[in-house]
């Protein structure tokens, strides 16, 4: 896409955008691009990009997030140095926005997004209640776009049930997302598929092979 240095991931809670944002940042870095990832999820205490800080920084990806001492404090603390990375022409920026209407935090940076250009993707998991059908996806698109004050340029099909995800889940979800995208006159940017399903994948949208990297507290 034309303006692809700044990529914004939006979606409902449970869409998987945080995992996707981390994976995309790692992919950009593997391609030799200077990369920063921005945690704009100011509401939820666990499903945040900054939980992946150690892994990302090990790959020399710059993590723009609130003070680590506040990582588990559910406070509306905006990330530091965001304007600096947005305005740096040589840095690819991946932004993990808050779920649902909490993406409203993006609105305060609208003039910078408009100035530097961006692409915004709506990440959809049809196994979540609010985006399980075409009407739900369209409703999420309208609500989040209005709240975030960004123009969504495409949908990402990310139907999954975590480690229980099957090919049938992926294919059924893609069919729903493609129908919603057609009604919205938007492309399906990626079909996200977990790495264990990669060998026999053959689909029309570009594949994005996802390697889970987020560690949640209940995994201890």
TIPA-492874 format. One record per atom (N, C-alpha, C): residue in three letters; x, y, z. Coordinates in steps of 0.2 Angstrom, whole numbers, padded with zeros to 4 digits, always signed. Layout:
BEGIN
AlaXYZ;...
This chain:
BEGIN
Unk+0004-0006+0000;Unk+0000+0000+0000;Unk+0004+0006+0000;Unk+0002+0012-0002;Unk+0006+0018-0004;Unk+0009+0020+0003;Unk+0005+0022+0008;Unk+0008+0025+0014;Unk+0008+0019+0019;Unk+0014+0015+0019;Unk+0014+0009+0023;Unk+0020+0010+0029;Unk+0023+0016+0030;Unk+0028+0016+0035;Unk+0025+0016+0042;Unk+0019+0019+0042;Unk+0015+0019+0049;Unk+0009+0014+0048;Unk+0009+0009+0052;Unk+0003+0004+0052;Unk+0000+0004+0058;Unk-0007+0005+0058;Unk-0011+0005+0064;Unk-0016-0001+0064;Unk-0015-0005+0070;Unk-0020-0011+0071;Unk-0025-0009+0075;Unk-0031-0010+0073;Unk-0037-0008+0077;Unk-0042-0015+0077;Unk-0046-0015+0082;Unk-0051-0021+0082;Unk-0054-0022+0088;Unk-0059-0026+0089;Unk-0062-0027+0095;Unk-0058-0031+0100;Unk-0060-0031+0106;Unk-0056-0035+0111;Unk-0056-0042+0109;Unk-0050-0045+0110;Unk-0050-0052+0108;Unk-0049-0053+0101;Unk-0048-0048+0097;Unk-0047-0049+0089;Unk-0040-0052+0088;Unk-0035-0051+0092;Unk-0028-0054+0091;Unk-0024-0049+0088;Unk-0026-0042+0088;Unk-0022-0037+0085;Unk-0015-0036+0089;Unk-0014-0037+0095;Unk-0008-0036+0099;Unk-0003-0041+0097;Unk-0005-0048+0096;Unk-0001-0053+0094;Unk+0001-0052+0087;Unk-0003-0049+0082;Unk-0002-0048+0075;Unk+0003-0042+0075;Unk+0002-0037+0079;Unk+0006-0031+0079;Unk+0014-0033+0081;Unk+0014-0037+0086;Unk+0021-0039+0088;Unk+0024-0044+0082;Unk+0020-0048+0079;Unk+0023-0052+0074;Unk+0025-0048+0067;Unk+0021-0043+0066;Unk+0022-0039+0060;Unk+0028-0035+0061;Unk+0029-0032+0067;Unk+0035-0028+0069;Unk+0042-0033+0068;Unk+0041-0039+0071;Unk+0047-0044+0070;Unk+0048-0045+0063;Unk+0043-0045+0059;Unk+0044-0047+0051;Unk+0047-0041+0048;Unk+0045-0035+0050;Unk+0048-0029+0047;Unk+0056-0029+0048;Unk+0057-0030+0055;Unk+0064-0030+0057;Unk+0068-0035+0053;Unk+0065-0041+0052;Unk+0069-0047+0049;Unk+0070-0045+0041;Unk+0066-0040+0039;Unk+0067-0037+0032;Unk+0073-0032+0032;Unk+0076-0030+0038;Unk+0081-0025+0038;Unk+0078-0018+0039;Unk+0072-0017+0041;Unk+0069-0011+0042;Unk+0070-0009+0049;Unk+0072-0002+0050;Unk+0071+0000+0057;Unk+0064+0001+0059;Unk+0063-0002+0065;Unk+0056-0003+0067;Unk+0055-0001+0074;Unk+0049+0002+0075;Unk+0046+0004+0082;Unk+0039+0001+0082;Unk+0037-0001+0088;Unk+0031-0003+0090;Unk+0028+0001+0095;Unk+0022+0003+0095;Unk+0019+0008+0099;Unk+0013+0004+0103;Unk+0013+0004+0109;Unk+0007+0002+0113;Unk+0002+0007+0115;Unk-0003+0007+0111;Unk-0008+0012+0112;Unk-0014+0010+0116;Unk-0014+0003+0119;Unk-0019+0000+0122;Unk-0019+0003+0130;Unk-0023+0008+0131;Unk-0022+0011+0138;Unk-0027+0008+0143;Unk-0031+0003+0141;Unk-0037+0001+0145;Unk-0036-0006+0148;Unk-0033-0011+0144;Unk-0033-0017+0147;Unk-0027-0019+0150;Unk-0027-0022+0156;Unk-0021-0023+0160;Unk-0016-0029+0158;Unk-0018-0033+0153;Unk-0014-0039+0152;Unk-0013-0040+0144;Unk-0017-0039+0140;Unk-0016-0040+0133;Unk-0013-0034+0129;Unk-0007-0033+0131;Unk-0003-0027+0129;Unk+0003-0028+0125;Unk+0005-0024+0120;Unk+0011-0025+0117;Unk+0017-0025+0122;Unk+0017-0021+0127;Unk+0022-0020+0132;Unk+0024-0026+0136;Unk+0019-0031+0136;Unk+0020-0037+0139;Unk+0026-0041+0135;Unk+0027-0039+0128;Unk+0032-0042+0124;Unk+0038-0038+0124;Unk+0039-0034+0128;Unk+0045-0029+0127;Unk+0051-0032+0127;Unk+0052-0037+0131;Unk+0059-0041+0131;Unk+0060-0044+0125;Unk+0056-0048+0122;Unk+0057-0051+0116;Unk+0058-0046+0110;Unk+0054-0041+0110;Unk+0055-0036+0104;Unk+0061-0032+0105;Unk+0063-0030+0111;Unk+0069-0027+0112;Unk+0075-0031+0110;Unk+0075-0038+0111;Unk+0080-0042+0110;Unk+0082-0042+0102;Unk+0076-0041+0098;Unk+0077-0040+0091;Unk+0078-0033+0089;Unk+0080-0029+0093;Unk+0082-0022+0092;Unk+0076-0018+0089;Unk+0070-0020+0091;Unk+0064-0016+0089;Unk+0062-0011+0095;Unk+0062-0005+0093;Unk+0060+0000+0098;Unk+0053+0000+0101;Unk+0052-0001+0107;Unk+0045-0001+0110;Unk+0044+0005+0113;Unk+0038+0008+0111;Unk+0036+0015+0113;Unk+0030+0013+0117;Unk+0030+0014+0124;Unk+0025+0012+0128;Unk+0026+0016+0135;Unk+0020+0016+0139;Unk+0021+0020+0145;Unk+0027+0017+0150;Unk+0028+0020+0155;Unk+0034+0018+0159;Unk+0033+0011+0161;Unk+0038+0007+0161;Unk+0037+0000+0163;Unk+0034-0001+0170;Unk+0036+0004+0174;Unk+0033+0003+0181;Unk+0026+0004+0182;Unk+0023+0006+0176;Unk+0015+0006+0176;Unk+0012+0001+0171;Unk+0016-0004+0170;Unk+0014-0009+0165;Unk+0008-0012+0167;Unk+0007-0013+0173;Unk+0001-0017+0176;Unk-0004-0012+0179;Unk-0003-0006+0179;Unk-0007-0001+0182;Unk-0012+0001+0176;Unk-0019+0000+0177;Unk-0024+0002+0172;Unk-0025+0009+0172;Unk-0020+0013+0170;Unk-0020+0020+0169;Unk-0020+0023+0162;Unk-0023+0028+0161;Unk-0023+0031+0154;Unk-0017+0035+0153;Unk-0011+0032+0153;Unk-0004+0035+0152;Unk-0002+0034+0145;Unk-0002+0040+0141;Unk+0000+0039+0134;Unk+0007+0037+0133;Unk+0009+0034+0128;Unk+0016+0032+0127;Unk+0020+0038+0125;Unk+0027+0037+0128;Unk+0031+0043+0127;Unk+0035+0042+0120;Unk+0037+0047+0117;Unk+0041+0048+0111;Unk+0037+0045+0105;Unk+0031+0046+0105;Unk+0027+0043+0099;Unk+0028+0048+0093;Unk+0028+0055+0095;Unk+0029+0060+0089;Unk+0035+0059+0086;Unk+0040+0057+0090;Unk+0047+0057+0087;Unk+0048+0051+0082;Unk+0045+0045+0084;Unk+0045+0040+0079;Unk+0041+0041+0073;Unk+0035+0044+0074;Unk+0030+0045+0069;Unk+0033+0050+0063;Unk+0038+0055+0066;Unk+0041+0060+0061;Unk+0047+0057+0058;Unk+0050+0051+0060;Unk+0056+0049+0058;Unk+0055+0045+0051;Unk+0057+0048+0046;Unk+0056+0045+0039;Unk+0059+0038+0038;Unk+0064+0036+0042;Unk+0068+0030+0042;Unk+0065+0024+0046;Unk+0060+0026+0050;Unk+0057+0021+0055;Unk+0050+0018+0053;Unk+0049+0012+0052;Unk+0043+0009+0051;Unk+0039+0008+0058;Unk+0033+0011+0059;Unk+0030+0011+0065;Unk+0024+0007+0065;Unk+0023+0002+0070;Unk+0017-0002+0071;Unk+0014+0000+0077;Unk+0007+0002+0076;Unk+0004+0004+0082;Unk-0002-0001+0084;Unk-0002-0003+0090;Unk-0007-0008+0093;Unk-0012-0003+0097;Unk-0017-0002+0094;Unk-0022+0002+0097;Unk-0027-0002+0102;Unk-0030+0002+0106;Unk-0035-0001+0111;Unk-0040-0005+0108;Unk-0043-0009+0111;Unk-0049-0013+0108;Unk-0055-0009+0108;Unk-0059-0010+0103;Unk-0066-0007+0102;Unk-0065+0001+0102;Unk-0070+0004+0105;Unk-0070+0012+0105;Unk-0064+0014+0110;Unk-0060+0010+0113;Unk-0055+0013+0117;Unk-0049+0015+0112;Unk-0050+0014+0106;Unk-0045+0016+0101;Unk-0046+0024+0100;Unk-0051+0027+0104;Unk-0051+0034+0104;Unk-0045+0038+0105;Unk-0040+0034+0109;Unk-0034+0037+0111;Unk-0030+0039+0105;Unk-0031+0036+0099;Unk-0028+0038+0093;Unk-0030+0045+0090;Unk-0036+0047+0092;Unk-0038+0053+0089;Unk-0034+0059+0090;Unk-0031+0059+0096;Unk-0026+0065+0098;Unk-0020+0066+0093;Unk-0019+0061+0090;Unk-0013+0061+0085;Unk-0015+0061+0078;Unk-0021+0062+0076;Unk-0024+0062+0070;Unk-0020+0067+0065;Unk-0018+0073+0067;Unk-0015+0077+0063;Unk-0008+0075+0061;Unk-0005+0071+0065;Unk+0002+0068+0063;Unk+0001+0062+0058;Unk-0004+0058+0060;Unk-0006+0053+0055;Unk-0007+0055+0048;Unk-0011+0061+0048;Unk-0013+0064+0041;Unk-0007+0067+0038;Unk-0002+0069+0042;Unk+0004+0073+0039;Unk+0009+0068+0036;Unk+0010+0062+0040;Unk+0015+0057+0038;Unk+0012+0052+0034;Unk+0006+0051+0034;Unk+0003+0045+0030;Unk+0003+0039+0034;Unk-0002+0034+0033;Unk-0003+0028+0037;Unk-0008+0024+0034;Unk-0008+0017+0036;Unk-0013+0012+0034;Unk-0015+0010+0041;Unk-0022+0009+0041;Unk-0025+0006+0047;Unk-0029+0000+0045;Unk-0028-0006+0049;Unk-0031-0012+0047;Unk-0036-0014+0053;Unk-0042-0016+0051;Unk-0046-0019+0056;Unk-0045-0026+0056;Unk-0043-0028+0062;Unk-0041-0036+0063;Unk-0048-0039+0066;Unk-0050-0044+0062;Unk-0056-0047+0064;Unk-0055-0055+0066;Unk-0058-0056+0072;Unk-0058-0063+0074;Unk-0066-0065+0074;Unk-0068-0069+0069;Unk-0075-0071+0069;Unk-0077-0076+0075;Unk-0073-0078+0079;Unk-0074-0082+0085;Unk-0075-0078+0091;Unk-0075-0071+0090;Unk-0077-0067+0095;Unk-0084-0064+0094;Unk-0088-0063+0100;Unk-0095-0062+0099;Unk-0097-0056+0095;Unk-0093-0050+0095;Unk-0095-0044+0092;Unk-0094-0044+0084;Unk-0090-0049+0082;Unk-0088-0049+0075;Unk-0089-0056+0072;Unk-0094-0059+0074;Unk-0095-0066+0072;Unk-0099-0067+0066;Unk-0102-0061+0063;Unk-0105-0061+0057;Unk-0104-0055+0053;Unk-0107-0054+0047;Unk-0105-0049+0043;Unk-0108-0042+0046;Unk-0114-0042+0049;Unk-0116-0036+0052;Unk-0112-0034+0058;Unk-0110-0038+0061;Unk-0106-0037+0067;Unk-0099-0034+0065;Unk-0096-0036+0060;Unk-0090-0033+0057;Unk-0091-0026+0055;Unk-0096-0025+0051;Unk-0098-0019+0048;Unk-0099-0014+0054;Unk-0102-0016+0059;Unk-0104-0012+0065;Unk-0097-0010+0068;Unk-0093-0015+0069;Unk-0086-0013+0072;Unk-0082-0008+0068;Unk-0082-0009+0062;Unk-0079-0005+0057;Unk-0081+0002+0058;Unk-0088+0003+0058;Unk-0090+0010+0059;Unk-0089+0013+0066;Unk-0090+0009+0071;Unk-0089+0012+0078;Unk-0081+0014+0079;Unk-0077+0009+0077;Unk-0070+0010+0078;Unk-0067+0016+0074;Unk-0069+0016+0068;Unk-0067+0021+0063;Unk-0069+0028+0066;Unk-0075+0029+0068;Unk-0077+0035+0071;Unk-0074+0037+0077;Unk-0073+0032+0082;Unk-0070+0033+0088;Unk-0062+0035+0087;Unk-0059+0032+0083;Unk-0052+0033+0082;Unk-0050+0038+0078;Unk-0055+0041+0073;Unk-0053+0046+0069;Unk-0048+0044+0064;Unk-0048+0038+0062;Unk-0043+0036+0057;Unk-0047+0032+0051;Unk-0045+0032+0045;Unk-0048+0029+0040;Unk-0045+0022+0039;Unk-0050+0017+0040;Unk-0048+0010+0039;Unk-0047+0008+0032;Unk-0041+0005+0030;Unk-0040+0004+0023;Unk-0040-0003+0021;Unk-0042-0008+0026;Unk-0042-0015+0024;Unk-0044-0019+0030;Unk-0046-0025+0029;Unk-0048-0030+0035;Unk-0042-0035+0035;Unk-0041-0038+0041;Unk-0037-0043+0042;Unk-0041-0049+0045;Unk-0041-0055+0041;Unk-0045-0061+0044;Unk-0040-0064+0049;Unk-0042-0064+0055;Unk-0038-0067+0060;Unk-0042-0072+0065;Unk-0047-0076+0062;Unk-0051-0080+0065;Unk-0047-0086+0069;Unk-0047-0086+0075;Unk-0044-0091+0079;Unk-0047-0093+0086;Unk-0045-0098+0088;Unk-0046-0101+0095;Unk-0040-0102+0099;Unk-0035-0098+0098;Unk-0029-0099+0101;Unk-0026-0106+0098;Unk-0023-0110+0103;Unk-0019-0116+0101;Unk-0024-0121+0098;Unk-0031-0120+0099;Unk-0036-0125+0096;Unk-0038-0123+0089;Unk-0035-0118+0086;Unk-0037-0116+0079;Unk-0036-0122+0074;Unk-0041-0123+0070;Unk-0040-0128+0065;Unk-0041-0124+0058;Unk-0040-0128+0053;Unk-0040-0125+0046;Unk-0048-0123+0045;Unk-0052-0127+0047;Unk-0059-0126+0046;Unk-0061-0119+0049;Unk-0059-0117+0055;Unk-0060-0111+0058;Unk-0057-0105+0054;Unk-0051-0106+0051;Unk-0048-0101+0047;Unk-0052-0100+0041;Unk-0054-0105+0038;Unk-0058-0105+0031;Unk-0065-0102+0032;Unk-0068-0104+0037;Unk-0075-0101+0039;Unk-0075-0094+0040;Unk-0070-0092+0044;Unk-0069-0085+0046;Unk-0067-0081+0040;Unk-0063-0083+0036;Unk-0061-0080+0030;Unk-0067-0078+0025;Unk-0072-0083+0025;Unk-0078-0082+0020;Unk-0082-0077+0023;Unk-0083-0076+0030;Unk-0087-0071+0033;Unk-0083-0064+0032;Unk-0077-0064+0033;Unk-0073-0057+0032;Unk-0073-0055+0025;Unk-0072-0059+0020;Unk-0073-0057+0013;Unk-0079-0054+0011;Unk-0085-0057+0014;Unk-0091-0054+0012;Unk-0092-0048+0016;Unk-0090-0047+0022;Unk-0090-0040+0025;Unk-0086-0035+0021;Unk-0080-0037+0019;Unk-0075-0033+0015;Unk-0079-0030+0009;Unk-0082-0035+0006;Unk-0085-0033-0001;Unk-0091-0028+0000;Unk-0094-0029+0006;Unk-0100-0024+0007;Unk-0097-0017+0009;Unk-0091-0017+0012;Unk-0087-0011+0014;Unk-0083-0008+0008;Unk-0082-0012+0003;Unk-0078-0010-0003;Unk-0071-0009-0001;Unk-0069-0014+0003;Unk-0062-0014+0006;Unk-0058-0021+0004;Unk-0052-0021+0004;Unk-0048-0027+0003;Unk-0047-0031+0009;Unk-0046-0037+0008;Unk-0044-0041+0014;Unk-0036-0041+0013;Unk-0033-0038+0018;Unk-0026-0037+0017;Unk-0022-0043+0018;Unk-0023-0047+0024;Unk-0020-0053+0025;Unk-0025-0058+0028;Unk-0023-0065+0027;Unk-0026-0070+0030;Unk-0021-0073+0035;Unk-0023-0072+0042;Unk-0018-0074+0047;Unk-0019-0081+0048;Unk-0014-0085+0048;Unk-0014-0092+0050;Unk-0009-0094+0054;Unk-0010-0098+0060;Unk-0005-0100+0064;Unk+0000-0104+0061;Unk+0006-0104+0063;Unk+0012-0107+0060;Unk+0011-0115+0059;Unk+0007-0118+0064;Unk+0006-0125+0063;Unk+0002-0127+0057;Unk-0002-0122+0054;Unk-0006-0124+0048;Unk-0003-0122+0042;Unk+0003-0119+0042;Unk+0007-0116+0036;Unk+0008-0121+0030;Unk+0010-0127+0031;Unk+0012-0131+0026;Unk+0007-0132+0020;Unk+0001-0132+0022;Unk-0004-0134+0017;Unk-0009-0128+0015;Unk-0007-0122+0017;Unk-0011-0116+0016;Unk-0011-0114+0009;Unk-0016-0112+0005;Unk-0017-0110-0001;Unk-0023-0106-0002;Unk-0022-0099-0001;Unk-0028-0095-0001;Unk-0027-0089-0005;Unk-0032-0085-0007;Unk-0032-0079-0011;Unk-0029-0073-0008;Unk-0031-0071-0001;Unk-0027-0065+0002;Unk-0020-0067+0003;Unk-0016-0063+0004;Unk-0009-0064+0006;Unk-0009-0067+0013;Unk-0005-0072+0014;Unk-0005-0076+0020;Unk+0000-0072+0025;Unk-0002-0072+0031;Unk+0002-0069+0037;Unk+0003-0075+0042;Unk+0009-0078+0042;Unk+0010-0084+0046;Unk+0011-0081+0053;Unk+0007-0083+0058;Unk+0008-0080+0065;Unk+0011-0085+0070;Unk+0016-0082+0073;Unk+0020-0086+0078;Unk+0018-0083+0085;Unk+0014-0087+0089;Unk+0012-0084+0095;Unk+0018-0082+0100;Unk+0018-0076+0102;Unk+0024-0074+0106;Unk+0022-0071+0113;Unk+0015-0070+0114;Unk+0013-0066+0120;Unk+0012-0071+0126;Unk+0015-0070+0131;Unk+0015-0074+0137;Unk+0010-0071+0142;Unk+0004-0074+0144;Unk-0001-0072+0148;Unk+0000-0074+0155;Unk-0002-0071+0160;Unk-0001-0073+0167;Unk-0004-0080+0169;Unk-0009-0082+0166;Unk-0012-0089+0168;Unk-0008-0094+0164;Unk-0003-0093+0161;Unk+0002-0098+0158;Unk+0007-0100+0163;Unk+0008-0096+0168;Unk+0013-0098+0173;Unk+0012-0104+0177;
